[in-house]
Amino acid sequence: MIVGSIFSFIDIGDSIFPPSIAKSLYSGGGGNIIKKILRMIDSFFGIRSDYVGLSPQESAKKLIRYKDKSKILKEIYRKVNESDAIVINGEGDLIFNPNRRTVLFLLMVIELAHLQNVPIFFINAMVSDCPRFGRDEKMVKAAVEALSKCSGIALRDKESVATLHEIAPHLKSTYIPDALFSWTKYCSSENIMQIKYGSAILPYQKDYLWGKYDFSKPYICLGGSSLATKNPKLAIESYGKLAQKLLELGQPVYIVDTGDGQFLAEVSKITKIPLIPIEIPILMGASILSNASLFVSGRYHPSIMASLGGTPCIFLGSNSHKTRSLQEVLNYDSIVEYPAIPTDQDIEKIAQKARQIIDAGKTERDKIQTQVLSLSQESKNIVSFIRDSLAK
């Protein structure tokens, strides 16, 4: 079984109301009065709405204790118990930030599997401090407690390996590049999709973008950053200036929505620079990034997609070390990470760097593609890593 997302625990409301209504009743922040009342009703009937705490082992034991009172908990328990092995796709979740609820859920699943004697693997993952809050020691303790039960740990960058070794020298981990590097079969120079008619990418209800794209000539892509979304007002102002500065390089600029909320749409609206919507097919998005002259972004997987075709990246800050460590993985000559919300001075430096990259032309692309092909082969080692660990 592969695990990679958090479950929302809806009980009484889920039983009484249709799913769409139950979801809206339980959604919202702590100020949602209907949500509070339904939680109180759940509690009265002995039903907990949240079993995830800072102790993964205690969370797993509570899930087992209350599983017969919740169909969702019962389903989680059944799936774990019936599995021959569990693989957790850790992605960028393991950040030592106390607000990372998904992390606590995944750690609970590890403990649950351990209690049921099911082998578990934590792979394709990152281990990082938080750039905003540093290293929360309670989260560190919870992570180490759970990860010590894993049959194998594979991390996607060397900085994560070093971080885990620093906090828990007894835990053995292996570096295997991110699984997305295996997508060279879709985005290598031989296989990359050529989008000859730009408007062909448009999804439903995006007619207002008709005729805005031309991918037949060199262009620059600008993405966002998860960290920038924490201050959307300042981000809109900064990215607007950055987009205008990139236009001075003489190539069309496209703003790429990489899941950064509404702020990039606002930047597009203010600057009149076309937005590439997030709803387009994933392979089209990967092809657009892979064919760009340059990609400026604080997003991890979109940057890998760009790199698959040899597109050089200028990296902005993120919610972890990922955009810094990715440069090491890609074997960049110099590792530079600009702030998630660049200042005017940062924007000038980014523009200068962008000019250097564009002037370098094909030389830089060829170097990146050579490294990516090597990483693609290495990323496939995850299969033998799991198989060999199970055979021990």
C-alpha positions in Angstrom: 0.0 0.0 0.0 1.2 3.5 -0.9 0.5 6.3 1.6 0.9 10.0 0.6 -1.9 12.2 2.0 -3.8 13.0 5.2 -7.4 11.8 5.9 -10.0 14.1 7.3 -11.9 12.5 10.1 -15.6 13.1 9.7 -17.9 10.9 11.7 -21.4 11.9 12.9 -21.8 14.6 10.2 -20.5 12.2 7.5 -23.2 9.6 8.6 -26.1 12.1 8.7 -25.4 14.4 5.8 -24.5 13.8 2.2 -20.7 14.1 1.7 -20.7 17.5 0.1 -22.7 19.0 3.0 -20.7 17.2 5.6 -17.5 18.5 4.1 -18.7 22.1 4.2 -20.0 21.8 7.8 -16.7 20.5 9.1 -14.5 22.8 7.0 -13.3 26.2 7.9 -11.2 27.6 10.8 -11.7 27.3 14.5 -14.3 30.0 14.4 -16.8 27.9 12.5 -19.6 27.5 15.1 -21.4 24.7 13.2 -18.1 22.8 13.1 -17.7 23.3 16.9 -21.2 22.1 17.6 -20.7 18.9 15.5 -17.4 18.2 17.2 -19.2 18.5 20.6 -21.9 16.0 19.4 -19.1 13.7 18.2 -17.5 13.9 21.6 -20.7 13.3 23.5 -21.1 10.0 21.6 -17.5 9.1 22.3 -16.2 9.9 18.8 -13.0 11.8 18.5 -12.6 14.1 15.4 -8.8 14.1 15.5 -6.5 11.2 16.6 -3.2 12.8 15.5 -1.0 14.1 18.2 2.7 14.8 18.8 3.3 11.2 19.9 2.9 9.0 16.8 2.8 5.9 18.9 0.0 7.2 21.1 -1.9 8.4 18.0 -1.7 4.9 16.5 -2.9 3.3 19.8 -5.8 5.7 19.9 -6.8 4.9 16.4 -6.8 1.2 17.2 -8.8 1.9 20.4 -11.5 3.9 18.6 -11.5 2.3 15.2 -14.9 0.6 15.7 -16.5 4.0 16.3 -15.4 5.5 13.0 -15.7 4.0 9.6 -12.7 6.1 8.3 -10.4 4.9 11.1 -11.6 1.4 10.7 -10.7 1.6 7.0 -7.3 3.0 7.7 -6.7 0.2 10.2 -7.9 -2.5 7.8 -5.8 -1.3 4.9 -2.6 -1.2 7.0 -3.3 -4.5 8.6 -3.9 -6.3 5.3 -0.9 -4.9 3.6 2.2 -7.0 2.8 4.3 -3.7 3.0 3.6 0.0 3.2 5.5 2.6 1.2 5.1 6.2 2.3 5.9 8.8 -0.4 7.3 11.4 2.0 7.7 14.1 -0.6 8.4 17.5 1.1 6.3 16.9 4.1 8.9 16.2 6.8 9.6 19.8 7.9 10.2 20.3 11.6 7.3 22.7 12.0 4.7 22.0 14.6 1.9 23.0 12.3 2.6 20.2 9.8 -0.4 18.0 10.5 0.3 15.8 7.4 3.6 14.8 8.9 2.1 13.7 12.2 -0.5 11.6 10.3 2.3 9.9 8.2 4.3 9.2 11.4 1.2 7.7 13.0 0.8 5.4 10.0 4.4 4.2 10.5 3.6 3.4 14.1 0.4 1.7 13.2 2.2 -0.5 10.7 4.8 -1.4 13.3 2.2 -2.4 15.8 0.7 -4.7 13.1 4.2 -6.1 12.1 3.9 -4.7 8.6 7.2 -3.6 7.0 7.2 0.1 6.1 9.4 2.3 3.9 9.7 6.0 4.0 10.9 7.1 0.6 11.3 9.9 -1.9 11.3 12.2 1.1 13.0 15.3 2.5 14.0 16.0 6.1 14.3 19.8 6.7 14.3 22.5 9.3 11.7 25.3 8.8 13.1 28.6 7.5 10.4 30.5 9.5 10.4 28.6 12.8 13.7 26.8 12.9 13.7 23.3 14.3 10.9 22.3 16.6 12.3 19.7 19.0 8.9 18.0 19.6 8.6 17.3 15.9 12.1 16.0 15.8 11.4 13.6 18.6 8.2 12.4 17.0 9.9 11.9 13.7 12.9 10.0 15.1 10.6 7.9 17.2 8.6 6.8 14.2 11.4 6.6 11.6 13.3 4.2 13.8 10.6 1.6 13.0 11.0 1.8 9.2 12.6 -1.0 7.2 14.1 1.5 4.9 14.5 5.3 4.5 15.4 6.8 1.2 15.8 10.6 1.0 15.7 12.7 -2.2 18.6 15.0 -1.5 22.0 14.9 0.3 21.2 17.7 2.6 18.2 15.7 4.0 20.6 12.8 4.5 23.0 15.0 6.4 20.1 16.6 8.5 18.8 13.2 9.5 22.2 12.0 10.4 22.8 15.1 12.6 19.6 14.6 14.6 19.6 10.8 14.7 23.1 9.3 13.9 21.7 5.8 14.5 19.1 6.0 11.7 20.5 4.8 8.4 19.2 6.6 5.2 20.0 6.3 1.5 20.1 9.1 -1.0 18.0 8.4 -4.1 17.0 11.3 -6.4 13.4 12.3 -6.6 11.1 10.0 -8.5 10.1 12.8 -10.9 13.5 12.6 -12.5 12.3 9.4 -14.1 10.1 11.5 -16.3 12.9 12.0 -18.8 10.9 9.5 -20.8 8.3 12.3 -21.4 10.4 15.4 -21.3 13.9 14.6 -22.7 15.1 16.4 -25.8 14.0 13.4 -27.9 10.5 13.0 -26.4 9.5 16.5 -25.3 6.1 17.7 -26.5 6.2 20.6 -29.0 3.2 22.8 -28.5 2.9 24.5 -31.9 -0.4 26.3 -31.2 -0.4 28.0 -27.8 -4.1 28.2 -27.3 -4.3 24.4 -27.4 -3.3 24.3 -23.8 -6.4 26.2 -22.6 -8.6 24.4 -20.1 -12.4 24.9 -19.8 -13.6 28.4 -19.0 -10.2 30.0 -19.7 -11.3 31.5 -23.1 -10.1 35.0 -22.0 -6.5 33.7 -22.5 -7.1 32.8 -26.1 -4.2 33.9 -28.4 -2.0 34.9 -25.5 0.7 32.2 -25.9 3.4 31.6 -28.5 5.8 28.8 -27.6 7.4 28.8 -31.1 10.0 31.3 -30.0 12.2 31.6 -26.9 10.3 32.6 -23.7 10.8 32.9 -19.9 8.6 31.3 -17.2 8.0 32.8 -13.8 6.6 30.7 -11.0 5.8 31.3 -7.3 6.8 30.0 -3.9 4.8 28.5 -1.0 6.6 30.8 1.4 5.6 33.8 -0.7 1.9 33.0 -0.1 2.3 33.8 3.6 2.3 37.5 2.6 0.3 37.8 -0.6 0.1 41.6 -0.6 3.9 42.0 -0.5 4.3 39.0 -2.9 2.0 40.6 -5.5 4.1 43.8 -5.5 7.4 42.0 -5.6 6.5 39.5 -8.3 5.0 42.2 -10.4 8.3 44.1 -10.4 10.2 40.9 -11.1 8.0 40.0 -14.0 8.4 43.5 -15.5 12.2 43.3 -15.1 12.3 39.9 -16.8 10.4 41.4 -19.8 13.4 43.7 -20.3 15.5 40.7 -21.3 13.7 40.7 -24.7 11.7 37.5 -24.5 8.0 36.9 -23.7 7.3 36.1 -20.1 4.6 33.7 -18.9 3.5 33.5 -15.3 3.0 29.9 -14.3 0.5 29.0 -11.7 2.2 26.4 -9.6 -0.4 26.2 -6.9 0.4 29.4 -5.1 -3.1 30.6 -4.3 -4.4 33.7 -6.0 -1.4 36.0 -5.8 0.1 35.0 -9.2 -3.2 35.5 -10.9 -3.2 39.0 -9.4 0.3 39.6 -10.7 -0.8 38.5 -14.2 -3.8 40.8 -14.0 -1.8 43.8 -12.9 1.1 43.4 -15.3 -1.0 42.1 -18.3 1.5 39.2 -18.6 -0.3 35.9 -19.6 -1.0 33.4 -16.9 -0.5 29.7 -17.6 -3.3 28.2 -15.5 -2.8 25.3 -13.1 -5.6 23.3 -14.7 -3.7 22.4 -17.9 -2.6 18.8 -18.4 0.5 17.9 -16.4 2.5 16.8 -19.4 1.7 20.1 -21.2 2.9 22.0 -18.2 6.1 20.0 -18.0 6.7 20.5 -21.7 6.2 24.3 -21.4 8.7 24.5 -18.5 11.1 22.1 -20.3 11.2 24.2 -23.4 11.6 27.6 -21.7 14.8 29.6 -21.9 14.7 30.1 -18.1 12.5 29.3 -15.2 12.4 31.6 -12.1 10.7 29.9 -9.2 10.6 28.7 -5.6 8.8 25.5 -6.4 10.5 22.1 -6.2 8.7 19.8 -8.6 8.1 22.4 -11.3 11.8 23.2 -11.2 12.6 19.5 -11.8 10.1 19.5 -14.7 11.9 22.4 -16.2 15.3 20.7 -15.7 14.1 17.6 -17.5 14.4 19.5 -20.8 17.6 21.3 -19.7 15.9 24.6 -18.7 18.2 26.5 -16.3 16.5 27.7 -13.1 16.9 30.7 -10.8 15.7 29.6 -7.4 13.6 31.5 -4.9 13.2 30.5 -1.3 10.6 28.0 -0.1 9.2 26.5 3.1 12.3 24.3 3.5 15.8 23.7 2.1 14.4 22.1 -1.0 15.2 24.8 -3.6 18.7 25.1 -2.2 19.4 21.3 -2.0 18.0 20.8 -5.5 20.8 22.9 -6.9 23.3 20.5 -5.4 21.4 17.5 -6.8 21.5 19.2 -10.3 25.2 19.9 -9.8 25.0 23.7 -10.3 28.3 25.5 -10.3 27.2 28.0 -7.7 24.3 27.5 -5.3 22.3 30.7 -4.9 18.8 31.0 -3.4 17.1 34.4 -3.6 14.4 35.3 -1.1 10.9 34.0 -1.6 9.7 37.6 -1.9 12.6 39.4 -3.6 13.5 43.0 -2.7 14.3 45.5 -5.4 17.9 44.8 -5.0 17.3 41.0 -5.3 15.3 41.6 -8.5 18.3 43.4 -10.0 20.5 40.5 -9.2 18.0 38.0 -10.6 17.8 40.0 -13.8 21.6 40.0 -14.1 21.8 36.3 -13.5 19.0 35.7 -16.0 20.9 37.7 -18.7 24.0 35.5 -18.1 22.0 32.3 -18.4 20.4 33.4 -21.7 23.7 34.6 -23.1 25.2 31.2 -22.2 22.7 29.5 -24.6 22.8 25.8 -25.3 26.0 25.1 -23.2 24.1 25.4 -19.9 21.1 23.4 -21.2 23.4 20.5 -22.3 25.1 20.4 -18.9 21.8 20.2 -17.1 20.4 17.5 -19.4 23.5 15.4 -18.9 23.1 15.5 -15.2 19.3 14.9 -15.4 19.8 11.8 -17.5 22.1 10.4 -14.8 19.6 11.3 -12.0 16.9 9.6 -14.0 18.8 6.3 -13.9 19.6 6.7 -10.2 15.9 7.5 -9.3 14.9 4.0 -10.5 17.1 2.5 -7.8 14.1 2.9 -5.4 12.6 -0.3 -6.7 15.6 -2.4 -5.9 16.0 -0.6 -2.6 12.6 -1.7 -1.4 13.0 -5.2 -2.9 16.4 -5.8 -1.4 15.2 -4.5 2.0 12.3 -6.9 2.0 14.5 -9.8 1.2 16.7 -9.3 4.2 
